[in-house]
């Protein structure tokens, strides 16, 4: 019981204002983790203030109270209540329309009651996290103008939905509460601040509250950036349509005709000359269809039909590392799961209650520590890079063995077009994806992109401490920077393997020392969710540690080392079955320690790691995780994977793995769109969480398929045509 109370004391201080009503978008960093502070609400016994607030807010939106207040005013006029007629801080039009609403209440007109009914009222579950009272957004805009007493449209009267905040003093940390109101559109946020504070001070209470930061919904207009984005997308759509039609009506018919003609010729030769005719074997079987021109191939790069066939193809050539497909898709699914929970929390009505319960579950540690899923991709990237590049260098000619310009250009071209186009959609069009009391009027993360998008294009955005534009892009910046540095390890590995291994281990040692020193100096926790460190250290975790390349390169270097070993042995390593079993047990144990080792330090303050142990964990756990992932790949590639290799090599994983990059780029936008467009808070339990995650994953795969057909595959096709690249990376 003592430990459970300690958990509450740490976790109940989570910032409840991570998702602001009306107009304030949250950054990726804010969504990624729950800001944990102490001391807690319950330490001071002031939770009664929340219950008192319920009475005050509900009173303000109570028809009988407003009617009594209006009738008691000596300035009652023919339009209704002159309640605010002497308030010079409120505009004349707002005062007039507000008084019309009060007059409608006095006459018991249905439309006026609907306005109050749509306004936010405090319900049950305040002490469990139900601290956003969102009202009924759609009801506010569905008030029928034909209702008796409703002001006519030519009067200029209409409704709007506004959000406002109030602070409740709870010990050291004031709790920020959000509520909403359906009010006349003539009232500005400044007018509403005066109106509501005037109403609140008339309540008989010992602890009066005041509202602030009023924001009202604004219908977004199609601006210049949206028009530009729509034009660009229209060009892509037109190219895809023309290319697909040409592919189906011309190219495919030519190919079918050629195949049919060749089949008839073969049949004739077989009939007259026999199957073993030298002429047949040497000439007819070697005939090939007519090759398309360069212009046709450029156009066909956008064909939905051809690109779709390539994406959905499950057959792979011999020598392919098939286990990578399963690891890639399962890892991106894990990333989606972690982000789903991170973005979900601020829209929960039971966040205070569910969070301590989740963290105490052993099963939830895989979600809380989903951060290492990204390290799986770093390890995969380094392993594939070393394995394929060293093989390419072996085939190459000349002093440098490889075209290093194409080495870098291909990587940039592989990542950038789809990345920039999906970021364009997020910046220019996401504001039109939804609406509601929680919807940011500028769109998803747009506020963080206005002056910083160029950093993303240059892949340097992870070096800046300000909140990210297109938050998940910090990974791409790291990956590109690791790629740029990789020849410093690859060249020694190819020309002098032992020297190259020494160089790699020196890099690996540096990748462990650097984050350890940073963690120790800043007193960082071992996780974004705590488990040690200071309050400032938890704030610094994301900005000064999590996205920095010198703190994340460890798994990438491990991947390069293992990839070079696979190249050197040609994936032909026979391991004694007992040693193989021992290695599987060792790496499985290490993976479990990394995933579940922080459960007690995060949950129980008395078990929190000290500065040195936290630094050791931050220095090593990502490298250890990368080694575990690389062992799985190495074992499967060398025939020592058993049923694990069979599972990870399942053929449906092949197309899903091809979509993993576009899933990564698009999933956060999908998750944010869903939760930001909620009209009411969600109650989270296990079943709802499962449904939301699976729905998000399926929708992410569908969107990724469209994005890959539209952006990724065409750009790869263009590169192959222009540079005559037939090699697959």
C-alpha positions as CSV (number, residue, x, y, z in Angstrom):
1,X,0.0,0.0,0.0
2,X,2.9,2.3,0.8
3,X,4.4,1.7,-2.6
4,X,1.1,2.4,-4.3
5,X,0.8,5.7,-2.5
6,X,4.3,6.6,-3.5
7,X,3.4,5.8,-7.1
8,X,0.5,8.2,-6.9
9,X,2.6,10.9,-5.3
10,X,5.0,10.9,-8.3
11,X,2.5,10.3,-11.2
12,X,-0.5,12.3,-10.2
13,X,1.5,15.4,-10.9
14,X,1.4,14.7,-14.6
15,X,0.8,17.9,-16.6
16,X,-2.9,17.8,-17.4
17,X,-2.6,20.6,-19.9
18,X,-0.6,18.7,-22.5
19,X,-3.5,19.0,-25.0
20,X,-4.9,22.5,-25.1
21,X,-8.4,23.4,-26.3
22,X,-8.6,25.6,-29.3
23,X,-5.6,26.6,-31.2
24,X,-2.5,25.3,-29.3
25,X,-0.9,22.4,-30.9
26,X,1.5,20.2,-28.9
27,X,4.9,19.3,-30.0
28,X,6.2,15.8,-30.6
29,X,8.3,16.0,-27.4
30,X,5.2,16.9,-25.3
31,X,3.2,14.1,-26.9
32,X,6.0,11.5,-26.6
33,X,6.1,11.5,-22.8
34,X,4.1,12.5,-19.8
35,X,5.7,15.3,-17.8
36,X,6.1,14.0,-14.3
37,X,6.5,16.4,-11.4
38,X,6.2,16.3,-7.6
39,X,5.0,17.0,-5.0
40,X,1.5,15.7,-5.8
41,X,-2.0,16.9,-5.3
42,X,-2.8,14.4,-2.6
43,X,0.0,15.5,-0.4
44,X,-1.8,18.6,0.5
45,X,-5.4,17.4,0.8
46,X,-6.7,20.2,-1.5
47,X,-8.6,18.0,-3.8
48,X,-11.8,19.4,-2.3
49,X,-11.0,22.5,-4.4
50,X,-11.8,20.5,-7.5
51,X,-15.1,19.4,-6.2
52,X,-16.0,23.0,-5.3
53,X,-15.0,24.1,-8.8
54,X,-17.5,21.7,-10.2
55,X,-20.3,23.5,-8.3
56,X,-19.1,26.9,-9.6
57,X,-18.7,26.0,-13.3
58,X,-22.0,24.1,-13.4
59,X,-23.7,27.0,-11.8
60,X,-22.5,29.4,-14.5
61,X,-24.0,27.1,-17.2
62,X,-27.2,26.5,-15.2
63,X,-30.3,28.1,-16.8
64,X,-32.1,28.7,-13.5
65,X,-29.1,30.5,-12.0
66,X,-28.8,32.8,-15.0
67,X,-32.5,33.5,-15.1
68,X,-32.5,34.4,-11.4
69,X,-29.5,36.6,-11.9
70,X,-31.1,38.4,-14.8
71,X,-34.4,38.9,-13.0
72,X,-32.7,40.3,-10.0
73,X,-31.0,43.0,-12.1
74,X,-32.6,46.3,-11.9
75,X,-31.6,47.1,-15.5
76,X,-33.8,44.5,-17.0
77,X,-34.7,45.7,-20.5
78,X,-37.1,44.8,-23.2
79,X,-34.6,42.6,-25.0
80,X,-34.0,40.5,-21.9
81,X,-31.2,40.9,-19.3
82,X,-29.3,44.1,-19.0
83,X,-26.9,42.2,-16.9
84,X,-23.8,43.5,-18.6
85,X,-25.1,46.7,-20.0
86,X,-22.9,48.8,-17.7
87,X,-19.8,46.8,-18.5
88,X,-17.8,49.0,-20.8
89,X,-15.1,46.3,-21.3
90,X,-17.6,44.2,-23.4
91,X,-18.3,45.3,-26.9
92,X,-21.8,46.5,-27.7
93,X,-22.6,43.8,-30.3
94,X,-21.5,41.1,-27.9
95,X,-23.6,42.6,-25.1
96,X,-26.6,42.7,-27.3
97,X,-26.3,39.1,-28.5
98,X,-25.6,37.9,-25.0
99,X,-28.7,39.6,-23.7
100,X,-30.7,38.0,-26.5
101,X,-29.5,34.7,-25.3
102,X,-30.5,35.5,-21.7
103,X,-33.9,36.8,-22.9
104,X,-34.4,33.5,-24.7
105,X,-33.8,31.7,-21.4
106,X,-36.3,33.9,-19.7
107,X,-38.9,33.0,-22.3
108,X,-37.9,29.3,-22.1
109,X,-37.0,29.2,-25.8
110,X,-35.4,25.9,-26.8
111,X,-32.5,27.4,-28.8
112,X,-31.2,29.2,-25.8
113,X,-31.3,26.1,-23.7
114,X,-29.4,24.2,-26.4
115,X,-26.6,26.8,-26.1
116,X,-26.3,26.1,-22.4
117,X,-26.7,22.4,-22.9
118,X,-23.8,22.4,-25.4
119,X,-21.5,24.3,-22.9
120,X,-19.1,22.3,-20.8
121,X,-20.2,21.0,-17.4
122,X,-18.2,19.2,-14.8
123,X,-19.1,15.5,-14.5
124,X,-17.9,12.6,-12.5
125,X,-14.3,11.4,-12.3
126,X,-12.5,14.7,-11.6
127,X,-10.1,13.1,-9.1
128,X,-9.3,10.4,-11.7
129,X,-8.3,12.9,-14.4
130,X,-11.5,14.1,-16.0
131,X,-10.3,17.8,-16.0
132,X,-11.3,18.8,-19.5
133,X,-15.0,19.6,-19.8
134,X,-15.6,19.8,-23.5
135,X,-19.3,20.1,-23.8
136,X,-21.0,19.2,-27.0
137,X,-19.2,20.8,-29.9
138,X,-21.5,19.6,-32.7
139,X,-24.7,20.6,-30.8
140,X,-23.5,24.2,-30.6
141,X,-23.4,24.4,-34.4
142,X,-26.6,22.4,-35.0
143,X,-28.9,24.9,-33.3
144,X,-31.8,25.2,-35.8
145,X,-32.5,28.7,-36.9
146,X,-36.1,27.9,-37.5
147,X,-36.8,27.3,-33.8
148,X,-39.3,29.8,-32.3
149,X,-37.6,32.9,-30.9
150,X,-34.2,32.2,-32.6
151,X,-32.8,35.5,-34.0
152,X,-33.0,35.6,-37.8
153,X,-29.9,35.1,-39.9
154,X,-30.0,38.7,-41.1
155,X,-29.6,39.8,-37.5
156,X,-26.0,38.6,-37.6
157,X,-26.6,36.3,-34.6
158,X,-24.7,32.9,-34.7
159,X,-23.0,30.6,-32.3
160,X,-19.3,29.7,-31.7
161,X,-17.6,27.2,-29.5
162,X,-14.9,28.5,-27.2
163,X,-12.4,27.1,-24.7
164,X,-11.1,28.7,-21.6
165,X,-8.9,27.8,-18.7
166,X,-8.9,28.2,-14.9
167,X,-6.4,27.4,-12.3
168,X,-7.1,25.5,-9.1
169,X,-4.5,25.9,-6.3
170,X,-3.5,22.4,-5.3
171,X,-0.5,22.7,-3.1
172,X,2.7,23.8,-4.9
173,X,1.5,23.0,-8.4
174,X,-1.6,24.8,-9.7
175,X,-3.9,22.4,-11.7
176,X,-5.0,23.9,-15.0
177,X,-8.6,23.0,-15.9
178,X,-10.1,23.5,-19.3
179,X,-13.8,24.1,-20.0
180,X,-15.8,25.1,-23.0
181,X,-18.8,27.3,-23.8
182,X,-21.3,27.7,-26.6
183,X,-21.6,31.5,-26.9
184,X,-22.7,34.2,-29.4
185,X,-20.2,34.6,-32.2
186,X,-20.2,38.3,-31.8
187,X,-18.2,37.9,-28.5
188,X,-14.4,38.0,-28.8
189,X,-12.2,36.1,-26.5
190,X,-11.5,39.3,-24.6
191,X,-15.3,39.9,-24.2
192,X,-15.8,36.4,-23.0
193,X,-13.0,36.7,-20.4
194,X,-14.8,39.7,-18.9
195,X,-18.3,38.1,-19.1
196,X,-17.3,34.9,-17.4
197,X,-15.2,36.5,-14.7
198,X,-18.1,38.8,-14.0
199,X,-20.4,35.8,-13.7
200,X,-18.0,33.8,-11.5
201,X,-17.4,36.6,-9.0
202,X,-21.2,36.8,-8.5
203,X,-21.2,33.2,-7.2
204,X,-21.4,32.7,-3.4
205,X,-18.1,30.9,-2.8
206,X,-15.1,31.1,-0.4
207,X,-12.7,30.5,-3.3
208,X,-13.6,32.4,-6.4
209,X,-12.0,31.4,-9.6
210,X,-11.2,33.3,-12.8
211,X,-10.9,32.2,-16.4
212,X,-8.1,33.1,-18.8
213,X,-6.6,32.2,-22.1
214,X,-10.0,32.1,-23.9
215,X,-9.8,30.8,-27.5
216,X,-12.6,30.2,-30.0
217,X,-12.9,27.9,-33.0
218,X,-12.0,29.5,-36.3
219,X,-13.0,28.0,-39.6
220,X,-9.8,27.6,-41.5
221,X,-9.6,29.3,-44.9
222,X,-7.7,27.8,-47.9
223,X,-4.5,29.7,-47.8
224,X,-1.6,30.0,-50.3
225,X,0.4,27.1,-48.8
226,X,-2.6,24.9,-49.0
227,X,-3.2,25.8,-52.6
228,X,0.5,25.1,-53.4
229,X,0.3,21.7,-51.7
230,X,-2.9,20.8,-53.5
231,X,-1.4,21.7,-56.9
232,X,1.7,19.6,-56.2
233,X,-0.5,16.6,-55.1
234,X,-2.6,17.2,-58.1
235,X,0.4,16.9,-60.4
236,X,1.4,13.6,-58.8
237,X,-2.2,12.3,-59.1
238,X,-2.3,13.3,-62.8
239,X,1.1,11.6,-63.5
240,X,-0.1,8.5,-61.7
241,X,-3.4,8.4,-63.7
242,X,-1.8,8.9,-67.1
243,X,1.0,6.5,-66.3
244,X,-1.3,3.8,-65.1
245,X,-3.6,4.1,-68.1
246,X,-0.7,4.0,-70.5
247,X,0.8,1.0,-68.6
248,X,-2.5,-0.9,-68.8
249,X,-3.6,0.0,-72.3
250,X,-0.3,0.1,-74.1
251,X,2.6,-1.5,-72.3
252,X,0.8,-4.5,-70.8
253,X,-1.0,-5.2,-74.1
254,X,2.4,-5.1,-75.9
255,X,3.9,-7.5,-73.3
256,X,0.9,-9.9,-73.5
257,X,1.0,-9.8,-77.3
258,X,4.8,-10.5,-77.3
259,X,4.3,-13.4,-74.8
260,X,1.4,-14.8,-76.9
261,X,3.4,-14.5,-80.1
262,X,6.5,-16.2,-78.5
263,X,4.3,-19.0,-77.2
264,X,2.9,-19.7,-80.6
265,X,6.4,-19.7,-82.2
266,X,7.6,-22.1,-79.5
267,X,4.7,-24.4,-80.1
268,X,5.4,-24.5,-83.8
269,X,9.1,-25.3,-83.3
270,X,8.3,-27.9,-80.7
271,X,5.9,-29.5,-83.1
272,X,8.3,-29.5,-86.1
273,X,11.7,-29.8,-84.5
274,X,11.2,-31.4,-81.1
275,X,11.8,-30.0,-77.7
276,X,15.5,-30.7,-77.8
277,X,16.3,-28.8,-81.0
278,X,19.5,-26.8,-80.7
279,X,17.9,-24.0,-82.7
280,X,15.0,-23.8,-80.2
281,X,17.4,-23.9,-77.2
282,X,19.8,-21.3,-78.5
283,X,17.5,-18.8,-80.1
284,X,13.8,-19.0,-79.3
285,X,14.1,-19.4,-75.6
286,X,16.3,-16.4,-75.4
287,X,14.0,-13.9,-77.1
288,X,12.9,-11.0,-74.9
289,X,10.1,-8.5,-75.2
290,X,10.8,-5.1,-76.7
291,X,12.3,-2.6,-74.2
292,X,10.5,0.6,-73.5
293,X,12.1,3.9,-74.4
294,X,13.6,6.2,-71.7
295,X,10.6,8.5,-71.9
296,X,8.2,5.5,-71.4
297,X,10.2,4.3,-68.5
298,X,10.1,7.7,-66.9
299,X,6.4,7.8,-67.2
300,X,5.9,4.2,-66.0
301,X,7.8,5.1,-62.8
302,X,4.4,6.6,-61.7
303,X,2.3,3.6,-62.7
304,X,0.1,2.5,-59.8
305,X,-0.3,-0.9,-61.4
306,X,3.4,-1.7,-61.8
307,X,4.4,-0.1,-58.5
308,X,1.6,-1.9,-56.7
309,X,2.8,-5.3,-58.0
310,X,6.3,-4.6,-56.9
311,X,5.2,-3.5,-53.4
312,X,2.9,-6.6,-52.9
313,X,5.4,-9.0,-54.4
314,X,6.3,-11.7,-51.7
315,X,8.9,-13.7,-53.6
316,X,12.5,-12.8,-52.9
317,X,15.8,-13.7,-54.5
318,X,18.2,-16.2,-53.0
319,X,20.6,-14.8,-50.5
320,X,18.1,-12.2,-49.1
321,X,18.1,-11.7,-45.3
322,X,14.4,-12.7,-45.0
323,X,14.3,-12.4,-41.2
324,X,14.8,-8.6,-41.6
325,X,11.2,-8.3,-43.0
326,X,9.6,-9.6,-39.8
327,X,11.9,-7.5,-37.5
328,X,11.2,-4.3,-39.6
329,X,7.4,-4.7,-39.5
330,X,7.2,-5.8,-35.8
331,X,9.5,-2.9,-34.8
332,X,7.4,-0.3,-36.7
333,X,4.3,-1.8,-35.1
334,X,6.0,-1.3,-31.7
335,X,6.7,2.3,-32.5
336,X,3.1,2.8,-33.5
337,X,2.0,1.2,-30.2
338,X,4.2,3.5,-28.1
339,X,3.1,6.6,-29.9
340,X,-0.6,5.6,-29.6
341,X,-0.3,5.4,-25.8
342,X,1.7,8.6,-25.7
343,X,-0.8,10.7,-27.7
344,X,-3.8,9.0,-26.1
345,X,-3.1,10.0,-22.5
346,X,-4.1,13.7,-22.6
347,X,-7.5,12.9,-24.0
348,X,-8.4,10.3,-21.3
349,X,-11.1,10.9,-18.7
350,X,-9.4,8.5,-16.3
351,X,-5.7,9.4,-16.8
352,X,-4.9,9.8,-13.1
353,X,-6.2,6.4,-12.3
354,X,-5.0,4.4,-15.2
355,X,-1.4,5.6,-15.3
356,X,-0.2,4.3,-12.0
357,X,-2.1,1.0,-12.7
358,X,-0.4,0.6,-16.1
359,X,3.1,1.3,-14.8
360,X,2.8,-1.3,-12.1
361,X,2.1,-4.0,-14.7
362,X,5.0,-6.0,-15.9
363,X,3.3,-6.4,-19.3
364,X,3.2,-2.6,-19.8
365,X,6.9,-2.2,-19.5
366,X,7.2,-3.2,-23.2
367,X,5.1,-0.2,-24.0
368,X,6.7,2.2,-21.6
369,X,10.1,1.2,-23.0
370,X,9.1,1.2,-26.6
371,X,11.8,3.8,-27.2
372,X,14.3,1.0,-27.9
373,X,12.2,0.0,-31.0
374,X,14.0,2.9,-32.7
375,X,17.3,1.4,-31.8
376,X,16.2,-1.7,-33.6
377,X,16.0,0.3,-36.8
378,X,19.4,1.9,-36.1
379,X,20.9,-1.6,-35.7
380,X,19.2,-2.9,-38.9
381,X,20.3,0.1,-40.9
382,X,24.0,-0.3,-39.8
383,X,23.9,-4.0,-40.5
384,X,22.4,-3.8,-43.9
385,X,24.7,-0.9,-44.9
386,X,27.8,-2.8,-44.0
387,X,26.7,-6.1,-45.5
388,X,25.6,-4.7,-48.8
389,X,28.2,-2.0,-49.2
390,X,31.1,-4.4,-48.5
391,X,29.7,-6.8,-51.1
392,X,29.4,-3.9,-53.6
393,X,33.0,-2.9,-52.9
394,X,34.1,-6.4,-53.6
395,X,32.5,-6.3,-57.0
396,X,33.7,-2.8,-57.8
397,X,36.7,-1.6,-59.7
398,X,39.3,1.2,-59.3
399,X,41.0,2.6,-56.3
400,X,37.8,3.6,-54.3
401,X,35.9,0.4,-55.3
402,X,32.6,2.2,-55.3
403,X,31.0,5.4,-56.6
404,X,30.9,7.4,-53.4
405,X,28.8,10.2,-55.0
406,X,26.1,7.7,-55.8
407,X,26.5,6.2,-52.4
408,X,25.4,9.4,-50.7
409,X,23.0,10.6,-53.4
410,X,21.1,7.4,-53.4
411,X,20.6,7.6,-49.6
412,X,19.4,11.2,-49.8
413,X,17.1,10.4,-52.7
414,X,15.8,7.3,-50.9
415,X,14.7,9.2,-47.8
416,X,14.0,12.8,-48.9
417,X,11.1,13.0,-51.5
418,X,8.6,10.9,-49.5
419,X,9.7,12.6,-46.3
420,X,9.4,16.2,-47.7
421,X,6.1,15.5,-49.4
422,X,4.5,14.0,-46.3
423,X,5.9,16.9,-44.2
424,X,4.3,19.2,-46.7
425,X,0.9,17.5,-46.2
426,X,1.3,17.9,-42.4
427,X,2.4,21.6,-42.5
428,X,0.1,22.8,-45.3
429,X,-3.0,20.6,-45.1
430,X,-3.3,19.0,-41.6
431,X,-5.3,22.0,-40.3
432,X,-8.2,20.9,-42.6
433,X,-8.1,17.2,-41.4
434,X,-10.5,17.8,-38.4
435,X,-12.1,20.1,-35.9
436,X,-13.4,20.1,-32.4
437,X,-12.6,21.6,-29.0
438,X,-9.1,19.9,-28.9
439,X,-8.2,20.6,-32.6
440,X,-5.2,22.9,-33.1
441,X,-6.3,25.6,-35.5
442,X,-2.9,25.7,-37.2
443,X,-2.7,22.0,-37.7
444,X,-0.5,19.2,-36.4
445,X,2.9,20.6,-35.3
446,X,2.6,23.5,-37.7
447,X,3.7,26.1,-35.1
448,X,7.0,24.3,-34.9
449,X,7.7,24.3,-38.7
450,X,7.3,27.9,-39.8
451,X,10.9,28.8,-39.4
452,X,12.6,25.4,-38.9
453,X,11.6,23.2,-41.9
454,X,14.9,23.8,-43.7
455,X,16.7,22.1,-40.8
456,X,14.7,18.9,-41.6
457,X,15.7,19.2,-45.3
458,X,19.4,19.4,-44.3
459,X,19.0,16.6,-41.7
460,X,20.3,18.7,-38.9
461,X,17.1,19.2,-36.9
462,X,18.2,16.9,-34.1
463,X,21.0,19.3,-33.1
464,X,18.5,22.0,-32.0
465,X,16.8,22.0,-28.6
466,X,13.6,23.7,-29.7
467,X,10.6,21.6,-30.3
468,X,10.7,19.6,-33.5
469,X,9.1,20.2,-36.8
470,X,7.6,16.9,-37.9
471,X,8.6,15.3,-34.7
472,X,9.5,11.8,-35.8
473,X,12.1,13.2,-38.2
474,X,14.7,13.3,-35.4
475,X,15.3,9.6,-36.3
476,X,15.9,10.4,-40.0
477,X,18.4,13.1,-39.1
478,X,20.3,10.7,-36.9
479,X,20.2,8.0,-39.5
480,X,21.5,10.3,-42.3
481,X,24.3,11.6,-40.0
482,X,25.3,8.0,-39.2
483,X,25.3,7.2,-42.9
484,X,27.5,10.1,-43.7
485,X,30.1,8.9,-41.1
486,X,29.8,5.2,-42.0
487,X,32.7,5.2,-44.7
488,X,35.1,6.0,-41.8
489,X,34.3,2.5,-40.6
490,X,33.5,0.7,-43.8
491,X,36.7,1.6,-45.7
492,X,39.0,0.2,-43.0
493,X,36.8,-2.9,-42.7
494,X,37.1,-3.6,-46.4
495,X,40.8,-2.9,-46.9
496,X,42.2,-4.1,-43.5
497,X,39.5,-6.0,-41.7
498,X,41.3,-6.3,-38.3
499,X,42.2,-2.6,-38.3
500,X,38.6,-1.9,-39.3
501,X,37.3,-3.8,-36.3
502,X,39.6,-1.9,-34.0
503,X,38.3,1.4,-35.5
504,X,34.7,0.2,-35.0
505,X,35.2,-0.7,-31.4
506,X,36.9,2.7,-30.7
507,X,33.7,4.3,-32.2
508,X,31.6,2.0,-30.1
509,X,33.5,2.9,-26.9
510,X,33.0,6.6,-27.7
511,X,29.3,6.0,-28.2
512,X,29.0,4.6,-24.7
513,X,31.2,7.1,-22.9
514,X,29.5,10.2,-24.4
515,X,25.9,9.5,-23.3
516,X,27.2,8.3,-19.9
517,X,29.1,11.5,-19.3
518,X,26.1,13.6,-20.5
519,X,23.7,11.7,-18.3
520,X,26.0,12.0,-15.2
521,X,26.6,15.7,-15.7
522,X,22.9,16.6,-16.3
523,X,21.7,14.0,-13.8
524,X,19.3,12.5,-16.3
525,X,16.8,9.7,-15.5
526,X,17.2,6.3,-17.2
527,X,13.9,6.9,-19.0
528,X,11.7,9.7,-20.2
529,X,9.2,8.5,-17.6
530,X,11.6,8.9,-14.7
531,X,13.2,6.2,-12.6
532,X,15.9,8.6,-11.3
533,X,17.5,11.9,-12.0
534,X,16.1,15.4,-11.1
535,X,13.1,17.3,-12.4
536,X,15.4,19.4,-14.6
537,X,17.1,16.2,-15.7
538,X,13.8,14.8,-16.9
539,X,13.2,18.0,-18.8
540,X,16.7,17.7,-20.4
541,X,16.2,14.0,-21.3
542,X,14.6,14.6,-24.7
543,X,16.4,17.8,-25.7
544,X,19.9,17.0,-24.6
545,X,20.1,13.2,-24.8
546,X,17.3,11.4,-26.6
547,X,17.7,12.9,-30.1
548,X,21.4,13.6,-30.1
549,X,23.5,11.5,-32.6
550,X,26.4,11.0,-30.3
551,X,24.1,9.4,-27.8
552,X,22.3,7.2,-30.3
553,X,25.0,5.9,-32.7
554,X,25.8,2.8,-30.6
555,X,23.3,0.4,-32.1
556,X,24.3,1.6,-35.6
557,X,27.9,0.7,-34.9
558,X,26.9,-2.7,-33.6
559,X,25.0,-3.2,-36.8
560,X,28.1,-2.3,-38.9
561,X,30.2,-4.8,-36.9
562,X,27.8,-7.6,-37.3
563,X,27.1,-6.8,-40.9
564,X,30.8,-6.9,-41.7
565,X,31.1,-10.2,-39.9
566,X,28.2,-11.6,-42.1
567,X,30.0,-10.3,-45.2
568,X,33.3,-11.8,-44.1
569,X,31.8,-15.3,-43.4
570,X,29.4,-15.1,-46.3
571,X,26.7,-16.0,-43.7
572,X,28.2,-19.5,-43.4
573,X,28.8,-20.0,-39.7
574,X,28.1,-23.3,-38.0
575,X,27.4,-23.1,-34.3
576,X,27.3,-26.0,-31.9
577,X,23.7,-26.5,-30.9
578,X,24.4,-26.2,-27.2
579,X,26.4,-23.0,-27.7
580,X,23.7,-21.7,-30.0
581,X,21.1,-22.3,-27.3
582,X,23.3,-20.6,-24.7
583,X,23.7,-17.5,-26.9
584,X,20.0,-17.3,-27.5
585,X,19.4,-17.5,-23.7
586,X,22.1,-14.8,-23.0
587,X,20.7,-12.3,-25.6
588,X,17.1,-13.0,-24.6
589,X,18.0,-12.3,-20.9
590,X,19.8,-9.1,-21.9
591,X,16.8,-7.9,-23.9
592,X,14.4,-8.7,-21.0
593,X,16.7,-6.7,-18.6
594,X,16.7,-3.7,-20.9
595,X,12.9,-3.9,-21.4
596,X,11.7,-4.7,-17.9
597,X,14.6,-3.6,-15.6
598,X,13.2,-0.1,-15.0
599,X,9.8,-1.2,-13.7
600,X,10.5,-0.7,-10.0
601,X,12.7,2.5,-10.4
602,X,9.9,4.2,-12.4
603,X,7.1,3.1,-10.1
604,X,8.6,3.4,-6.7
605,X,10.6,6.6,-5.8
606,X,12.5,4.7,-3.1
607,X,13.9,2.3,-5.8
608,X,14.9,5.1,-8.2
609,X,18.4,4.7,-9.7
610,X,21.1,7.0,-8.4
611,X,23.1,9.3,-10.7
612,X,25.9,6.8,-11.5
613,X,23.6,3.8,-12.2
614,X,21.4,6.0,-14.4
615,X,24.4,7.1,-16.3
616,X,25.6,3.5,-16.8
617,X,22.1,2.5,-18.0
618,X,22.0,5.4,-20.5
619,X,25.5,4.6,-21.7
620,X,24.9,0.9,-22.4
621,X,21.3,-0.2,-22.8
622,X,20.9,0.9,-26.4
623,X,24.1,-0.8,-27.4
624,X,23.0,-4.0,-25.6
625,X,19.6,-3.8,-27.3
626,X,21.2,-3.3,-30.7
627,X,23.4,-6.4,-30.0
628,X,20.3,-8.5,-29.2
629,X,18.6,-7.5,-32.4
630,X,21.8,-8.1,-34.5
631,X,22.2,-11.6,-32.9
632,X,18.7,-12.5,-34.1
633,X,19.6,-11.4,-37.6
634,X,22.9,-13.1,-37.6
635,X,21.5,-16.4,-36.2
636,X,18.7,-16.4,-38.7
637,X,21.0,-15.6,-41.7
638,X,23.5,-18.3,-40.8
639,X,20.9,-21.0,-40.3
640,X,20.9,-20.9,-36.5
641,X,17.6,-19.3,-36.0
642,X,15.2,-22.3,-36.0
643,X,11.6,-21.5,-35.7
644,X,12.4,-17.8,-35.0
645,X,13.7,-17.5,-38.6
646,X,10.6,-19.3,-39.9
647,X,8.4,-16.8,-38.1
648,X,10.3,-13.7,-39.1
649,X,10.6,-14.9,-42.7
650,X,6.8,-15.3,-43.1
651,X,6.0,-14.1,-46.6
652,X,3.3,-11.5,-45.7
653,X,6.0,-9.6,-43.8
654,X,7.7,-8.9,-47.1
655,X,5.3,-6.2,-48.5
656,X,4.6,-4.9,-44.9
657,X,8.3,-4.4,-44.4
658,X,8.5,-2.5,-47.7
659,X,5.9,-0.1,-46.3
660,X,7.7,0.4,-43.0
661,X,9.3,3.7,-44.0
662,X,6.0,5.3,-45.1
663,X,4.3,3.9,-42.0
664,X,7.0,5.6,-39.9
665,X,6.4,8.9,-41.7
666,X,2.6,8.9,-41.6
667,X,1.5,7.1,-38.5
668,X,2.1,10.0,-36.1
669,X,0.0,12.3,-38.2
670,X,-2.8,9.6,-38.2
671,X,-2.7,9.2,-34.4
672,X,-2.6,12.9,-33.8
673,X,-5.5,13.5,-36.2
674,X,-7.7,10.9,-34.4
675,X,-7.1,12.1,-30.9
676,X,-7.0,15.8,-31.6
677,X,-10.4,15.6,-33.3
678,X,-12.1,14.0,-30.3
679,X,-15.3,15.8,-29.3
680,X,-15.2,14.2,-25.8
681,X,-12.7,12.5,-23.5
682,X,-12.1,8.8,-23.8
683,X,-12.3,6.2,-21.1
684,X,-9.3,4.0,-21.4
685,X,-9.2,0.3,-20.5
686,X,-7.4,-2.7,-22.0
687,X,-10.1,-3.4,-24.6
688,X,-10.3,0.2,-25.8
689,X,-6.5,0.4,-26.0
690,X,-6.3,-2.8,-28.1
691,X,-9.0,-1.6,-30.5
692,X,-7.4,1.9,-30.9
693,X,-3.9,0.4,-31.5
694,X,-5.1,-2.2,-34.0
695,X,-7.2,0.4,-35.9
696,X,-4.3,2.8,-35.9
697,X,-1.9,0.2,-37.2
698,X,-4.2,-1.0,-40.0
699,X,-5.0,2.6,-41.1
700,X,-1.3,3.4,-41.0
701,X,-0.5,0.5,-43.3
702,X,-3.3,1.7,-45.7
703,X,-2.0,5.3,-45.8
704,X,1.5,4.1,-46.1
705,X,0.5,2.0,-49.1
706,X,-1.0,5.0,-50.8
707,X,2.1,7.2,-49.9
708,X,4.5,4.5,-51.2
709,X,2.6,4.3,-54.5
710,X,2.4,8.1,-54.8
711,X,5.8,9.2,-53.6
712,X,8.3,6.6,-52.6
713,X,8.1,4.1,-55.4
714,X,8.0,6.7,-58.3
715,X,11.1,8.4,-56.9
716,X,12.9,5.1,-56.8
717,X,11.8,4.4,-60.3
718,X,13.0,7.7,-61.6
719,X,16.4,7.2,-60.0
720,X,16.8,3.8,-61.7
721,X,15.9,5.3,-65.1
722,X,18.1,8.4,-64.8
723,X,21.2,6.7,-63.3
724,X,20.5,3.2,-64.8
725,X,20.5,1.7,-61.3
726,X,19.5,-1.9,-61.4
727,X,21.0,-2.9,-58.1
728,X,18.5,-3.1,-55.2
729,X,19.5,-1.8,-51.8
